[in-house]
């Protein structure tokens, strides 16, 4: 699968990109290692963004940080 762009709430640029064996679903939790600890994010939205008029779509997720 191609890299997936992960966006935070009201972000215009991705927080990070990830490669997944399958596309996460709404409600799934993603844990991201950050210097010896993990940040946790809940998937709240999924969409596919076309890159130009190429017919190639980039998978994107919107996430909320879990405290």
PQR file of N, CA, C, O and H, with PARSE charges and radii, in Angstrom:
ATOM      1  N   UNK A   1       0.845  -1.184   0.000 -0.4000 1.5000
ATOM      2  CA  UNK A   1       0.000   0.000   0.000 -0.0000 2.0000
ATOM      3  C   UNK A   1       0.882   1.236   0.000  0.5500 1.7000
ATOM      4  O   UNK A   1       1.961   1.237   0.592 -0.5500 1.4000
ATOM      5  N   UNK A   2       0.424   2.280  -0.661 -0.4000 1.5000
ATOM      6  CA  UNK A   2       1.179   3.535  -0.693 -0.0000 2.0000
ATOM      7  C   UNK A   2       1.147   4.201   0.677  0.5500 1.7000
ATOM      8  O   UNK A   2       0.294   3.868   1.500 -0.5500 1.4000
ATOM      9  H   UNK A   2      -0.453   2.278  -1.142  0.4000 1.0000
ATOM     10  N   UNK A   3       2.062   5.139   0.938 -0.4000 1.5000
ATOM     11  CA  UNK A   3       2.051   5.838   2.222 -0.0000 2.0000
ATOM     12  C   UNK A   3       0.716   6.552   2.455  0.5500 1.7000
ATOM     13  O   UNK A   3       0.089   7.047   1.518 -0.5500 1.4000
ATOM     14  H   UNK A   3       2.755   5.409   0.269  0.4000 1.0000
ATOM     15  N   UNK A   4       0.305   6.593   3.698 -0.4000 1.5000
ATOM     16  CA  UNK A   4      -0.941   7.240   4.101 -0.0000 2.0000
ATOM     17  C   UNK A   4      -0.584   8.525   4.837  0.5500 1.7000
ATOM     18  O   UNK A   4       0.252   8.511   5.740 -0.5500 1.4000
ATOM     19  H   UNK A   4       0.814   6.191   4.459  0.4000 1.0000
ATOM     20  N   UNK A   5      -1.214   9.638   4.455 -0.4000 1.5000
ATOM     21  CA  UNK A   5      -1.004  10.910   5.147 -0.0000 2.0000
ATOM     22  C   UNK A   5      -1.931  10.973   6.354  0.5500 1.7000
ATOM     23  O   UNK A   5      -3.126  10.703   6.235 -0.5500 1.4000
ATOM     24  H   UNK A   5      -1.893   9.649   3.721  0.4000 1.0000
ATOM     25  N   UNK A   6      -1.383  11.332   7.520 -0.4000 1.5000
ATOM     26  CA  UNK A   6      -2.166  11.422   8.747 -0.0000 2.0000
ATOM     27  C   UNK A   6      -2.222  12.878   9.182  0.5500 1.7000
ATOM     28  O   UNK A   6      -1.194  13.502   9.441 -0.5500 1.4000
ATOM     29  H   UNK A   6      -0.413  11.551   7.617  0.4000 1.0000
ATOM     30  N   UNK A   7      -3.439  13.410   9.259 -0.4000 1.5000
ATOM     31  CA  UNK A   7      -3.678  14.810   9.604 -0.0000 2.0000
ATOM     32  C   UNK A   7      -4.292  14.918  10.994  0.5500 1.7000
ATOM     33  O   UNK A   7      -5.111  14.084  11.382 -0.5500 1.4000
ATOM     34  H   UNK A   7      -4.275  12.903   9.049  0.4000 1.0000
ATOM     35  N   UNK A   8      -3.895  15.950  11.746 -0.4000 1.5000
ATOM     36  CA  UNK A   8      -4.512  16.255  13.027 -0.0000 2.0000
ATOM     37  C   UNK A   8      -5.736  17.125  12.813  0.5500 1.7000
ATOM     38  O   UNK A   8      -6.079  17.473  11.683 -0.5500 1.4000
ATOM     39  H   UNK A   8      -3.231  16.627  11.430  0.4000 1.0000
ATOM     40  N   UNK A   9      -6.385  17.470  13.901 -0.4000 1.5000
ATOM     41  CA  UNK A   9      -7.569  18.319  13.830 -0.0000 2.0000
ATOM     42  C   UNK A   9      -7.210  19.672  13.210  0.5500 1.7000
ATOM     43  O   UNK A   9      -6.262  20.326  13.644 -0.5500 1.4000
ATOM     44  H   UNK A   9      -6.107  17.188  14.819  0.4000 1.0000
ATOM     45  N   UNK A  10      -7.961  20.081  12.208 -0.4000 1.5000
ATOM     46  CA  UNK A  10      -7.806  21.382  11.563 -0.0000 2.0000
ATOM     47  C   UNK A  10      -6.392  21.651  11.058  0.5500 1.7000
ATOM     48  O   UNK A  10      -5.968  22.805  11.007 -0.5500 1.4000
ATOM     49  H   UNK A  10      -8.732  19.549  11.856  0.4000 1.0000
ATOM     50  N   UNK A  11      -5.659  20.607  10.687 -0.4000 1.5000
ATOM     51  CA  UNK A  11      -4.299  20.760  10.159 -0.0000 2.0000
ATOM     52  C   UNK A  11      -4.343  20.792   8.639  0.5500 1.7000
ATOM     53  O   UNK A  11      -5.113  20.056   8.022 -0.5500 1.4000
ATOM     54  H   UNK A  11      -6.003  19.669  10.728  0.4000 1.0000
ATOM     55  N   UNK A  12      -3.520  21.641   8.033 -0.4000 1.5000
ATOM     56  CA  UNK A  12      -3.430  21.700   6.582 -0.0000 2.0000
ATOM     57  C   UNK A  12      -2.296  20.846   6.044  0.5500 1.7000
ATOM     58  O   UNK A  12      -2.290  20.482   4.869 -0.5500 1.4000
ATOM     59  H   UNK A  12      -2.894  22.239   8.535  0.4000 1.0000
ATOM     60  N   UNK A  13      -1.331  20.524   6.906 -0.4000 1.5000
ATOM     61  CA  UNK A  13      -0.211  19.665   6.532 -0.0000 2.0000
ATOM     62  C   UNK A  13      -0.252  18.406   7.385  0.5500 1.7000
ATOM     63  O   UNK A  13      -0.687  18.456   8.536 -0.5500 1.4000
ATOM     64  H   UNK A  13      -1.336  20.820   7.861  0.4000 1.0000
ATOM     65  N   UNK A  14       0.193  17.284   6.842 -0.4000 1.5000
ATOM     66  CA  UNK A  14       0.167  16.036   7.622 -0.0000 2.0000
ATOM     67  C   UNK A  14       1.045  16.112   8.867  0.5500 1.7000
ATOM     68  O   UNK A  14       2.109  16.732   8.855 -0.5500 1.4000
ATOM     69  H   UNK A  14       0.546  17.243   5.908  0.4000 1.0000
ATOM     70  N   UNK A  15       0.583  15.472   9.942 -0.4000 1.5000
ATOM     71  CA  UNK A  15       1.402  15.310  11.147 -0.0000 2.0000
ATOM     72  C   UNK A  15       2.561  14.371  10.844  0.5500 1.7000
ATOM     73  O   UNK A  15       3.695  14.594  11.267 -0.5500 1.4000
ATOM     74  H   UNK A  15      -0.281  14.968   9.952  0.4000 1.0000
ATOM     75  N   UNK A  16       2.241  13.298  10.088 -0.4000 1.5000
ATOM     76  CA  UNK A  16       3.235  12.320   9.676 -0.0000 2.0000
ATOM     77  C   UNK A  16       2.634  11.444   8.590  0.5500 1.7000
ATOM     78  O   UNK A  16       1.436  11.515   8.316 -0.5500 1.4000
ATOM     79  H   UNK A  16       1.320  13.116   9.744  0.4000 1.0000
ATOM     80  N   UNK A  17       3.466  10.621   7.977 -0.4000 1.5000
ATOM     81  CA  UNK A  17       3.009   9.631   7.011 -0.0000 2.0000
ATOM     82  C   UNK A  17       3.279   8.255   7.573  0.5500 1.7000
ATOM     83  O   UNK A  17       4.200   8.070   8.369 -0.5500 1.4000
ATOM     84  H   UNK A  17       4.439  10.564   8.199  0.4000 1.0000
ATOM     85  N   UNK A  18       2.480   7.294   7.163 -0.4000 1.5000
ATOM     86  CA  UNK A  18       2.679   5.927   7.625 -0.0000 2.0000
ATOM     87  C   UNK A  18       2.398   4.930   6.529  0.5500 1.7000
ATOM     88  O   UNK A  18       1.625   5.199   5.609 -0.5500 1.4000
ATOM     89  H   UNK A  18       1.732   7.445   6.516  0.4000 1.0000
ATOM     90  N   UNK A  19       3.036   3.769   6.631 -0.4000 1.5000
ATOM     91  CA  UNK A  19       2.758   2.655   5.722 -0.0000 2.0000
ATOM     92  C   UNK A  19       2.077   1.575   6.548  0.5500 1.7000
ATOM     93  O   UNK A  19       2.596   1.148   7.579 -0.5500 1.4000
ATOM     94  H   UNK A  19       3.664   3.551   7.378  0.4000 1.0000
ATOM     95  N   UNK A  20       0.925   1.143   6.092 -0.4000 1.5000
ATOM     96  CA  UNK A  20       0.110   0.173   6.810 -0.0000 2.0000
ATOM     97  C   UNK A  20      -0.112  -1.055   5.935  0.5500 1.7000
ATOM     98  O   UNK A  20      -0.124  -0.956   4.708 -0.5500 1.4000
ATOM     99  H   UNK A  20       0.503   1.490   5.254  0.4000 1.0000
ATOM    100  N   UNK A  21      -0.286  -2.202   6.562 -0.4000 1.5000
ATOM    101  CA  UNK A  21      -0.626  -3.419   5.822 -0.0000 2.0000
ATOM    102  C   UNK A  21      -2.021  -3.281   5.207  0.5500 1.7000
ATOM    103  O   UNK A  21      -2.303  -3.861   4.159 -0.5500 1.4000
ATOM    104  H   UNK A  21      -0.277  -2.283   7.558  0.4000 1.0000
ATOM    105  N   UNK A  22      -2.894  -2.506   5.868 -0.4000 1.5000
ATOM    106  CA  UNK A  22      -4.232  -2.209   5.361 -0.0000 2.0000
ATOM    107  C   UNK A  22      -4.611  -0.834   5.884  0.5500 1.7000
ATOM    108  O   UNK A  22      -4.058  -0.372   6.882 -0.5500 1.4000
ATOM    109  H   UNK A  22      -2.665  -2.034   6.719  0.4000 1.0000
ATOM    110  N   UNK A  23      -5.546  -0.181   5.219 -0.4000 1.5000
ATOM    111  CA  UNK A  23      -5.959   1.162   5.618 -0.0000 2.0000
ATOM    112  C   UNK A  23      -6.733   1.095   6.933  0.5500 1.7000
ATOM    113  O   UNK A  23      -7.723   0.369   7.025 -0.5500 1.4000
ATOM    114  H   UNK A  23      -5.995  -0.556   4.408  0.4000 1.0000
ATOM    115  N   UNK A  24      -6.291   1.851   7.969 -0.4000 1.5000
ATOM    116  CA  UNK A  24      -7.046   1.868   9.233 -0.0000 2.0000
ATOM    117  C   UNK A  24      -8.484   2.348   9.009  0.5500 1.7000
ATOM    118  O   UNK A  24      -8.773   3.086   8.067 -0.5500 1.4000
ATOM    119  H   UNK A  24      -5.486   2.441   7.894  0.4000 1.0000
ATOM    120  N   UNK A  25      -9.365   1.913   9.892 -0.4000 1.5000
ATOM    121  CA  UNK A  25     -10.783   2.275   9.809 -0.0000 2.0000
ATOM    122  C   UNK A  25     -11.108   3.336  10.852  0.5500 1.7000
ATOM    123  O   UNK A  25     -10.354   3.540  11.803 -0.5500 1.4000
ATOM    124  H   UNK A  25      -9.130   1.314  10.658  0.4000 1.0000
ATOM    125  N   UNK A  26     -12.237   4.005  10.664 -0.4000 1.5000
ATOM    126  CA  UNK A  26     -12.713   4.976  11.650 -0.0000 2.0000
ATOM    127  C   UNK A  26     -12.888   4.256  12.981  0.5500 1.7000
ATOM    128  O   UNK A  26     -13.475   3.176  13.046 -0.5500 1.4000
ATOM    129  H   UNK A  26     -12.850   3.839   9.891  0.4000 1.0000
ATOM    130  N   UNK A  27     -12.367   4.873  14.041 -0.4000 1.5000
ATOM    131  CA  UNK A  27     -12.436   4.291  15.375 -0.0000 2.0000
ATOM    132  C   UNK A  27     -11.171   3.553  15.770  0.5500 1.7000
ATOM    133  O   UNK A  27     -10.950   3.308  16.956 -0.5500 1.4000
ATOM    134  H   UNK A  27     -11.890   5.751  13.988  0.4000 1.0000
ATOM    135  N   UNK A  28     -10.326   3.190  14.794 -0.4000 1.5000
ATOM    136  CA  UNK A  28      -9.052   2.528  15.112 -0.0000 2.0000
ATOM    137  C   UNK A  28      -8.117   3.504  15.819  0.5500 1.7000
ATOM    138  O   UNK A  28      -8.241   4.720  15.672 -0.5500 1.4000
ATOM    139  H   UNK A  28     -10.505   3.389  13.831  0.4000 1.0000
ATOM    140  N   UNK A  29      -7.184   2.958  16.585 -0.4000 1.5000
ATOM    141  CA  UNK A  29      -6.172   3.757  17.279 -0.0000 2.0000
ATOM    142  C   UNK A  29      -4.817   3.503  16.639  0.5500 1.7000
ATOM    143  O   UNK A  29      -4.443   2.362  16.370 -0.5500 1.4000
ATOM    144  H   UNK A  29      -7.083   1.970  16.704  0.4000 1.0000
ATOM    145  N   UNK A  30      -4.091   4.587  16.400 -0.4000 1.5000
ATOM    146  CA  UNK A  30      -2.730   4.513  15.873 -0.0000 2.0000
ATOM    147  C   UNK A  30      -1.793   4.980  16.977  0.5500 1.7000
ATOM    148  O   UNK A  30      -2.019   6.029  17.581 -0.5500 1.4000
ATOM    149  H   UNK A  30      -4.395   5.514  16.619  0.4000 1.0000
ATOM    150  N   UNK A  31      -0.741   4.208  17.247 -0.4000 1.5000
ATOM    151  CA  UNK A  31       0.273   4.648  18.217 -0.0000 2.0000
ATOM    152  C   UNK A  31       1.538   4.985  17.444  0.5500 1.7000
ATOM    153  O   UNK A  31       1.976   4.212  16.592 -0.5500 1.4000
ATOM    154  H   UNK A  31      -0.557   3.356  16.757  0.4000 1.0000
ATOM    155  N   UNK A  32       2.123   6.138  17.741 -0.4000 1.5000
ATOM    156  CA  UNK A  32       3.309   6.630  17.044 -0.0000 2.0000
ATOM    157  C   UNK A  32       4.414   6.864  18.069  0.5500 1.7000
ATOM    158  O   UNK A  32       4.244   7.643  19.007 -0.5500 1.4000
ATOM    159  H   UNK A  32       1.767   6.766  18.433  0.4000 1.0000
ATOM    160  N   UNK A  33       5.553   6.183  17.884 -0.4000 1.5000
ATOM    161  CA  UNK A  33       6.664   6.351  18.818 -0.0000 2.0000
ATOM    162  C   UNK A  33       7.265   7.742  18.655  0.5500 1.7000
ATOM    163  O   UNK A  33       7.523   8.203  17.543 -0.5500 1.4000
ATOM    164  H   UNK A  33       5.691   5.551  17.121  0.4000 1.0000
ATOM    165  N   UNK A  34       7.480   8.393  19.785 -0.4000 1.5000
ATOM    166  CA  UNK A  34       8.029   9.751  19.815 -0.0000 2.0000
ATOM    167  C   UNK A  34       9.111   9.832  20.889  0.5500 1.7000
ATOM    168  O   UNK A  34       8.836  10.250  22.014 -0.5500 1.4000
ATOM    169  H   UNK A  34       7.271   8.018  20.688  0.4000 1.0000
ATOM    170  N   UNK A  35      10.322   9.439  20.555 -0.4000 1.5000
ATOM    171  CA  UNK A  35      11.442   9.589  21.471 -0.0000 2.0000
ATOM    172  C   UNK A  35      11.315   8.835  22.777  0.5500 1.7000
ATOM    173  O   UNK A  35      11.499   9.422  23.843 -0.5500 1.4000
ATOM    174  H   UNK A  35      10.544   9.099  19.642  0.4000 1.0000
ATOM    175  N   UNK A  36      11.006   7.551  22.723 -0.4000 1.5000
ATOM    176  CA  UNK A  36      10.944   6.737  23.928 -0.0000 2.0000
ATOM    177  C   UNK A  36       9.558   6.589  24.534  0.5500 1.7000
ATOM    178  O   UNK A  36       9.393   5.843  25.500 -0.5500 1.4000
ATOM    179  H   UNK A  36      10.856   7.074  21.857  0.4000 1.0000
ATOM    180  N   UNK A  37       8.578   7.263  24.007 -0.4000 1.5000
ATOM    181  CA  UNK A  37       7.201   7.092  24.465 -0.0000 2.0000
ATOM    182  C   UNK A  37       6.288   7.091  23.246  0.5500 1.7000
ATOM    183  O   UNK A  37       6.752   7.306  22.126 -0.5500 1.4000
ATOM    184  H   UNK A  37       8.712   7.868  23.223  0.4000 1.0000
ATOM    185  N   UNK A  38       5.011   6.855  23.449 -0.4000 1.5000
ATOM    186  CA  UNK A  38       4.068   6.778  22.334 -0.0000 2.0000
ATOM    187  C   UNK A  38       3.007   7.865  22.443  0.5500 1.7000
ATOM    188  O   UNK A  38       2.523   8.177  23.531 -0.5500 1.4000
ATOM    189  H   UNK A  38       4.634   6.681  24.358  0.4000 1.0000
ATOM    190  N   UNK A  39       2.654   8.438  21.287 -0.4000 1.5000
ATOM    191  CA  UNK A  39       1.467   9.283  21.165 -0.0000 2.0000
ATOM    192  C   UNK A  39       0.390   8.402  20.555  0.5500 1.7000
ATOM    193  O   UNK A  39       0.678   7.584  19.681 -0.5500 1.4000
ATOM    194  H   UNK A  39       3.046   8.185  20.403  0.4000 1.0000
ATOM    195  N   UNK A  40      -0.845   8.561  21.008 -0.4000 1.5000
ATOM    196  CA  UNK A  40      -1.960   7.755  20.519 -0.0000 2.0000
ATOM    197  C   UNK A  40      -2.972   8.656  19.816  0.5500 1.7000
ATOM    198  O   UNK A  40      -3.274   9.756  20.277 -0.5500 1.4000
ATOM    199  H   UNK A  40      -1.079   9.225  21.718  0.4000 1.0000
ATOM    200  N   UNK A  41      -3.483   8.167  18.699 -0.4000 1.5000
ATOM    201  CA  UNK A  41      -4.422   8.922  17.876 -0.0000 2.0000
ATOM    202  C   UNK A  41      -5.598   8.027  17.485  0.5500 1.7000
ATOM    203  O   UNK A  41      -5.419   6.852  17.166 -0.5500 1.4000
ATOM    204  H   UNK A  41      -3.238   7.273  18.325  0.4000 1.0000
ATOM    205  N   UNK A  42      -6.803   8.600  17.515 -0.4000 1.5000
ATOM    206  CA  UNK A  42      -8.010   7.884  17.089 -0.0000 2.0000
ATOM    207  C   UNK A  42      -8.400   8.372  15.698  0.5500 1.7000
ATOM    208  O   UNK A  42      -8.490   9.577  15.466 -0.5500 1.4000
ATOM    209  H   UNK A  42      -6.949   9.555  17.775  0.4000 1.0000
ATOM    210  N   UNK A  43      -8.632   7.440  14.771 -0.4000 1.5000
ATOM    211  CA  UNK A  43      -9.018   7.777  13.397 -0.0000 2.0000
ATOM    212  C   UNK A  43     -10.470   8.245  13.393  0.5500 1.7000
ATOM    213  O   UNK A  43     -11.357   7.538  13.872 -0.5500 1.4000
ATOM    214  H   UNK A  43      -8.559   6.460  14.960  0.4000 1.0000
ATOM    215  N   UNK A  44     -10.711   9.456  12.845 -0.4000 1.5000
ATOM    216  CA  UNK A  44     -12.072  10.013  12.825 -0.0000 2.0000
ATOM    217  C   UNK A  44     -12.624  10.222  11.412  0.5500 1.7000
ATOM    218  O   UNK A  44     -13.834  10.364  11.234 -0.5500 1.4000
ATOM    219  H   UNK A  44      -9.990  10.030  12.456  0.4000 1.0000
ATOM    220  N   UNK A  45     -11.733  10.239  10.401 -0.4000 1.5000
ATOM    221  CA  UNK A  45     -12.197  10.453   9.028 -0.0000 2.0000
ATOM    222  C   UNK A  45     -11.178   9.840   8.064  0.5500 1.7000
ATOM    223  O   UNK A  45      -9.979   9.813   8.342 -0.5500 1.4000
ATOM    224  H   UNK A  45     -10.750  10.124  10.546  0.4000 1.0000
ATOM    225  N   UNK A  46     -11.673   9.355   6.937 -0.4000 1.5000
ATOM    226  CA  UNK A  46     -10.828   8.772   5.892 -0.0000 2.0000
ATOM    227  C   UNK A  46     -11.263   9.366   4.552  0.5500 1.7000
ATOM    228  O   UNK A  46     -12.456   9.496   4.279 -0.5500 1.4000
ATOM    229  H   UNK A  46     -12.647   9.377   6.711  0.4000 1.0000
ATOM    230  N   UNK A  47     -10.285   9.724   3.721 -0.4000 1.5000
ATOM    231  CA  UNK A  47     -10.610  10.178   2.373 -0.0000 2.0000
ATOM    232  C   UNK A  47      -9.444   9.875   1.446  0.5500 1.7000
ATOM    233  O   UNK A  47      -8.346   9.544   1.893 -0.5500 1.4000
ATOM    234  H   UNK A  47      -9.316   9.619   3.943  0.4000 1.0000
ATOM    235  N   UNK A  48      -9.697   9.991   0.159 -0.4000 1.5000
ATOM    236  CA  UNK A  48      -8.685   9.779  -0.875 -0.0000 2.0000
ATOM    237  C   UNK A  48      -8.525  11.098  -1.627  0.5500 1.7000
ATOM    238  O   UNK A  48      -9.505  11.661  -2.115 -0.5500 1.4000
ATOM    239  H   UNK A  48     -10.589  10.260  -0.204  0.4000 1.0000
ATOM    240  N   UNK A  49      -7.290  11.590  -1.718 -0.4000 1.5000
ATOM    241  CA  UNK A  49      -7.005  12.866  -2.371 -0.0000 2.0000
ATOM    242  C   UNK A  49      -6.294  12.595  -3.695  0.5500 1.7000
ATOM    243  O   UNK A  49      -5.271  11.911  -3.729 -0.5500 1.4000
ATOM    244  H   UNK A  49      -6.494  11.133  -1.321  0.4000 1.0000
ATOM    245  N   UNK A  50      -6.850  13.142  -4.795 -0.4000 1.5000
ATOM    246  CA  UNK A  50      -6.209  12.970  -6.098 -0.0000 2.0000
ATOM    247  C   UNK A  50      -5.035  13.930  -6.223  0.5500 1.7000
ATOM    248  O   UNK A  50      -5.139  15.102  -5.860 -0.5500 1.4000
ATOM    249  H   UNK A  50      -7.682  13.697  -4.767  0.4000 1.0000
ATOM    250  N   UNK A  51      -3.925  13.428  -6.735 -0.4000 1.5000
ATOM    251  CA  UNK A  51      -2.735  14.248  -6.946 -0.0000 2.0000
ATOM    252  C   UNK A  51      -2.785  14.818  -8.354  0.5500 1.7000
ATOM    253  O   UNK A  51      -2.523  14.107  -9.323 -0.5500 1.4000
ATOM    254  H   UNK A  51      -3.841  12.476  -7.029  0.4000 1.0000
ATOM    255  N   UNK A  52      -3.124  16.112  -8.473 -0.4000 1.5000
ATOM    256  CA  UNK A  52      -3.298  16.740  -9.786 -0.0000 2.0000
ATOM    257  C   UNK A  52      -4.448  16.087 -10.522  0.5500 1.7000
ATOM    258  O   UNK A  52      -5.465  15.736  -9.924 -0.5500 1.4000
ATOM    259  H   UNK A  52      -3.337  16.690  -7.686  0.4000 1.0000
ATOM    260  N   UNK A  53      -4.281  15.928 -11.818 -0.4000 1.5000
ATOM    261  CA  UNK A  53      -5.289  15.226 -12.627 -0.0000 2.0000
ATOM    262  C   UNK A  53      -4.725  13.902 -13.110  0.5500 1.7000
ATOM    263  O   UNK A  53      -5.005  13.458 -14.223 -0.5500 1.4000
ATOM    264  H   UNK A  53      -3.455  16.213 -12.304  0.4000 1.0000
ATOM    265  N   UNK A  54      -3.929  13.280 -12.256 -0.4000 1.5000
ATOM    266  CA  UNK A  54      -3.199  12.066 -12.632 -0.0000 2.0000
ATOM    267  C   UNK A  54      -4.028  10.790 -12.550  0.5500 1.7000
ATOM    268  O   UNK A  54      -3.669   9.778 -13.151 -0.5500 1.4000
ATOM    269  H   UNK A  54      -3.702  13.641 -11.352  0.4000 1.0000
ATOM    270  N   UNK A  55      -5.129  10.830 -11.816 -0.4000 1.5000
ATOM    271  CA  UNK A  55      -5.887   9.615 -11.569 -0.0000 2.0000
ATOM    272  C   UNK A  55      -5.285   8.788 -10.445  0.5500 1.7000
ATOM    273  O   UNK A  55      -5.788   7.711 -10.125 -0.5500 1.4000
ATOM    274  H   UNK A  55      -5.421  11.652 -11.328  0.4000 1.0000
ATOM    275  N   UNK A  56      -4.201   9.290  -9.839 -0.4000 1.5000
ATOM    276  CA  UNK A  56      -3.556   8.630  -8.705 -0.0000 2.0000
ATOM    277  C   UNK A  56      -4.082   9.286  -7.427  0.5500 1.7000
ATOM    278  O   UNK A  56      -4.032  10.506  -7.274 -0.5500 1.4000
ATOM    279  H   UNK A  56      -3.792  10.165 -10.099  0.4000 1.0000
ATOM    280  N   UNK A  57      -4.586   8.453  -6.512 -0.4000 1.5000
ATOM    281  CA  UNK A  57      -5.178   8.970  -5.289 -0.0000 2.0000
ATOM    282  C   UNK A  57      -4.306   8.643  -4.084  0.5500 1.7000
ATOM    283  O   UNK A  57      -3.767   7.542  -3.971 -0.5500 1.4000
ATOM    284  H   UNK A  57      -4.627   7.462  -6.635  0.4000 1.0000
ATOM    285  N   UNK A  58      -4.177   9.611  -3.194 -0.4000 1.5000
ATOM    286  CA  UNK A  58      -3.395   9.482  -1.966 -0.0000 2.0000
ATOM    287  C   UNK A  58      -4.368   9.240  -0.807  0.5500 1.7000
ATOM    288  O   UNK A  58      -5.252  10.063  -0.566 -0.5500 1.4000
ATOM    289  H   UNK A  58      -4.615  10.505  -3.286  0.4000 1.0000
ATOM    290  N   UNK A  59      -4.216   8.117  -0.085 -0.4000 1.5000
ATOM    291  CA  UNK A  59      -5.077   7.890   1.078 -0.0000 2.0000
ATOM    292  C   UNK A  59      -4.703   8.840   2.213  0.5500 1.7000
ATOM    293  O   UNK A  59      -3.523   9.085   2.463 -0.5500 1.4000
ATOM    294  H   UNK A  59      -3.498   7.448  -0.281  0.4000 1.0000
ATOM    295  N   UNK A  60      -5.709   9.367   2.891 -0.4000 1.5000
ATOM    296  CA  UNK A  60      -5.515  10.327   3.984 -0.0000 2.0000
ATOM    297  C   UNK A  60      -6.416   9.968   5.162  0.5500 1.7000
ATOM    298  O   UNK A  60      -7.531   9.478   4.979 -0.5500 1.4000
ATOM    299  H   UNK A  60      -6.668   9.168   2.688  0.4000 1.0000
ATOM    300  N   UNK A  61      -5.920  10.217   6.370 -0.4000 1.5000
ATOM    301  CA  UNK A  61      -6.688  10.005   7.592 -0.0000 2.0000
ATOM    302  C   UNK A  61      -6.700  11.283   8.405  0.5500 1.7000
ATOM    303  O   UNK A  61      -5.719  12.027   8.412 -0.5500 1.4000
ATOM    304  H   UNK A  61      -5.015  10.615   6.519  0.4000 1.0000
ATOM    305  N   UNK A  62      -7.792  11.540   9.084 -0.4000 1.5000
ATOM    306  CA  UNK A  62      -7.854  12.601  10.077 -0.0000 2.0000
ATOM    307  C   UNK A  62      -7.923  11.918  11.432  0.5500 1.7000
ATOM    308  O   UNK A  62      -8.685  10.968  11.616 -0.5500 1.4000
ATOM    309  H   UNK A  62      -8.588  10.936   9.078  0.4000 1.0000
ATOM    310  N   UNK A  63      -7.124  12.402  12.387 -0.4000 1.5000
ATOM    311  CA  UNK A  63      -7.049  11.783  13.702 -0.0000 2.0000
ATOM    312  C   UNK A  63      -7.214  12.829  14.806  0.5500 1.7000
ATOM    313  O   UNK A  63      -6.951  14.015  14.612 -0.5500 1.4000
ATOM    314  H   UNK A  63      -6.506  13.174  12.238  0.4000 1.0000
ATOM    315  N   UNK A  64      -7.652  12.354  15.958 -0.4000 1.5000
ATOM    316  CA  UNK A  64      -7.683  13.158  17.171 -0.0000 2.0000
ATOM    317  C   UNK A  64      -6.698  12.556  18.151  0.5500 1.7000
ATOM    318  O   UNK A  64      -6.648  11.338  18.316 -0.5500 1.4000
ATOM    319  H   UNK A  64      -7.866  11.389  16.116  0.4000 1.0000
ATOM    320  N   UNK A  65      -5.913  13.403  18.803 -0.4000 1.5000
ATOM    321  CA  UNK A  65      -4.962  12.920  19.819 -0.0000 2.0000
ATOM    322  C   UNK A  65      -5.731  12.404  21.020  0.5500 1.7000
ATOM    323  O   UNK A  65      -6.727  12.996  21.433 -0.5500 1.4000
ATOM    324  H   UNK A  65      -5.953  14.393  18.668  0.4000 1.0000
ATOM    325  N   UNK A  66      -5.264  11.301  21.576 -0.4000 1.5000
ATOM    326  CA  UNK A  66      -5.848  10.730  22.782 -0.0000 2.0000
ATOM    327  C   UNK A  66      -4.916  11.072  23.935  0.5500 1.7000
ATOM    328  O   UNK A  66      -3.739  10.711  23.910 -0.5500 1.4000
ATOM    329  H   UNK A  66      -4.454  10.819  21.240  0.4000 1.0000
ATOM    330  N   UNK A  67      -5.429  11.759  24.936 -0.4000 1.5000
ATOM    331  CA  UNK A  67      -4.598  12.154  26.088 -0.0000 2.0000
ATOM    332  C   UNK A  67      -4.362  11.015  27.028  0.5500 1.7000
ATOM    333  O   UNK A  67      -3.685  11.182  28.042 -0.5500 1.4000
ATOM    334  H   UNK A  67      -6.385  12.051  24.956  0.4000 1.0000
TER
END
